[in-house]
Amino acid sequence: MHAIIEVGGKQYDIKKNDIIEVDKQDVKEGKEIIIDKVLLASKDKKVHIGQPYVKDAKVIVLVLKHFKGKKVISFKYRRRKSSHWKKGHRQQLTRIKIKEIKIG
């Protein structure tokens, strides 16, 4: 069984016991949350496609850890203008584990 869910405006293809990194969720570590934005879910050979979301489908996930992602450098340079800038950014992320996918 696998599903495609939407978390924080991004889509993730998941299976049971997968560990994924999503944008920071406002939930304490060790707590469970229910994600009901399931775009597609399949069980055995049957596929449920949402319009936009599958009715009565939900995914139960466990929040494992909050952390900062890898640093991304943004650099802009204008030749012969004596102009350049450099900025760094580290995204706040949450690592979650998929515990269960329920359909209907």
C-alpha positions in Angstrom: 0.0 0.0 0.0 1.3 3.5 -0.8 -0.1 7.0 -1.0 0.7 10.5 -2.2 0.1 13.1 0.5 0.4 16.9 0.7 2.3 18.5 3.6 3.2 22.1 3.6 2.3 22.7 0.0 4.6 19.9 -1.2 3.7 16.3 -2.3 5.3 13.2 -1.1 5.1 9.6 -2.3 5.0 7.4 0.9 4.7 3.8 2.1 4.2 2.4 5.5 7.3 2.8 7.8 8.9 5.4 5.5 10.9 8.2 7.1 10.6 11.5 5.3 11.7 15.1 5.9 9.0 17.8 5.5 8.8 21.6 6.3 8.6 22.3 10.0 5.4 21.2 11.6 4.2 22.8 14.8 4.0 19.6 16.8 6.2 18.3 19.7 8.6 15.5 19.1 7.2 12.0 19.9 3.6 13.1 19.1 1.4 11.6 16.4 -0.5 13.7 13.8 -3.1 12.8 11.3 -2.7 14.0 7.7 -6.0 14.0 5.8 -4.7 15.6 2.6 -4.3 12.3 0.7 -4.1 12.9 -3.1 -3.9 9.3 -4.2 -4.0 6.0 -2.3 -3.6 2.4 -3.6 -4.2 -0.8 -1.8 -3.5 -4.1 -3.6 -4.5 -3.4 -7.2 -7.2 -0.8 -6.4 -6.3 2.8 -6.8 -8.2 5.7 -5.2 -7.7 9.1 -6.8 -8.8 12.2 -5.0 -10.6 15.3 -6.4 -8.6 17.0 -5.0 -8.4 14.7 -1.9 -9.5 11.1 -1.3 -12.5 11.0 1.0 -12.1 9.2 4.3 -8.4 8.6 3.7 -5.9 9.6 6.3 -2.3 8.9 7.2 -1.1 8.6 10.8 2.5 9.8 11.3 4.9 10.1 14.2 7.1 13.2 14.6 10.6 12.0 15.2 12.8 15.2 15.2 12.9 18.9 14.4 16.2 20.1 12.8 17.8 22.5 10.4 18.5 21.4 6.9 21.8 21.8 4.9 22.9 25.3 4.3 22.0 26.7 0.8 24.2 29.6 -0.5 22.7 32.3 -2.8 25.3 34.3 -4.6 24.8 37.1 -7.1 27.6 38.8 -9.0 27.5 41.7 -11.5 30.6 41.9 -13.6 32.4 45.2 -13.9 30.0 46.8 -11.5 31.7 46.2 -8.2 28.5 44.6 -7.0 28.0 41.2 -5.5 26.1 39.7 -2.5 26.1 36.4 -0.7 23.4 35.0 1.5 23.0 31.7 3.3 19.8 30.0 4.4 19.0 26.9 6.5 15.5 25.5 6.3 13.6 24.4 9.4 12.6 20.7 8.8 10.7 17.9 10.6 11.5 14.2 10.3 8.4 12.1 10.4 7.7 8.3 10.2 4.7 6.9 8.5 2.9 4.6 10.9 -0.3 3.8 9.1 -2.3 4.6 5.9 -6.1 4.3 6.2 -8.5 4.3 3.3 -12.3 4.6 4.0 
